[in-house]
């Protein structure tokens, strides 16, 4: 059975007697955001980092032609 989050104005699940929005809502939202972020970098990020390290900044072919004239 799936757990459902309490409503904003419902009593907090911790038993403090306070409303959920005043007690644990912010902490639960932050925890959910941390769980949803990927732990490993995307392949594109790895490729960009690798390319920036391995290849020096070279002028583009159009820039080479302009400099030769």
C-alpha positions as CSV (number, residue, x, y, z in Angstrom):
1,X,0.0,0.0,0.0
2,X,1.4,3.4,-1.0
3,X,1.8,6.1,1.7
4,X,0.1,9.4,1.0
5,X,1.5,12.7,2.2
6,X,-0.7,14.5,4.7
7,X,-2.5,17.6,3.6
8,X,-0.9,21.0,4.4
9,X,-3.5,21.7,7.1
10,X,-3.6,18.2,8.5
11,X,-1.9,17.5,11.8
12,X,1.8,16.6,11.4
13,X,2.7,13.0,11.1
14,X,5.3,13.3,13.9
15,X,2.7,13.9,16.6
16,X,3.8,17.4,17.6
17,X,0.2,18.7,17.4
18,X,1.2,21.4,14.8
19,X,0.0,21.6,11.3
20,X,2.1,19.7,8.7
21,X,2.9,22.9,6.8
22,X,4.4,24.5,9.9
23,X,6.2,21.4,11.1
24,X,7.7,19.0,8.5
25,X,6.6,20.2,5.1
26,X,9.8,22.0,4.2
27,X,12.0,19.1,5.4
28,X,9.9,16.6,3.4
29,X,10.1,18.7,0.2
30,X,13.9,19.0,0.5
31,X,14.3,15.3,1.1
32,X,12.2,14.5,-1.9
33,X,14.2,16.9,-4.1
34,X,17.5,15.2,-2.9
35,X,16.1,11.8,-3.8
36,X,15.1,12.9,-7.3
37,X,18.4,14.4,-8.3
38,X,20.7,12.0,-10.2
39,X,23.8,10.8,-8.4
40,X,25.9,10.3,-11.5
41,X,26.6,12.9,-14.1
42,X,25.0,12.7,-17.5
43,X,27.0,11.4,-20.4
44,X,26.9,14.8,-22.1
45,X,28.4,16.4,-19.0
46,X,31.2,13.8,-19.0
47,X,31.9,14.4,-22.7
48,X,32.0,18.2,-22.3
49,X,34.4,18.0,-19.4
50,X,36.6,15.5,-21.2
51,X,36.7,17.6,-24.3
52,X,37.6,20.8,-22.4
53,X,40.5,19.0,-20.7
54,X,41.9,17.1,-23.7
55,X,41.6,19.7,-26.5
56,X,43.1,23.2,-26.2
57,X,41.0,26.1,-27.4
58,X,41.7,26.2,-31.1
59,X,40.5,28.9,-33.4
60,X,37.7,28.0,-35.7
61,X,38.4,27.5,-39.4
62,X,36.7,30.8,-40.2
63,X,39.0,32.6,-37.7
64,X,42.1,31.1,-39.3
65,X,41.2,32.4,-42.8
66,X,40.6,35.9,-41.5
67,X,43.9,36.0,-39.7
68,X,45.9,34.9,-42.8
69,X,44.7,37.7,-45.0
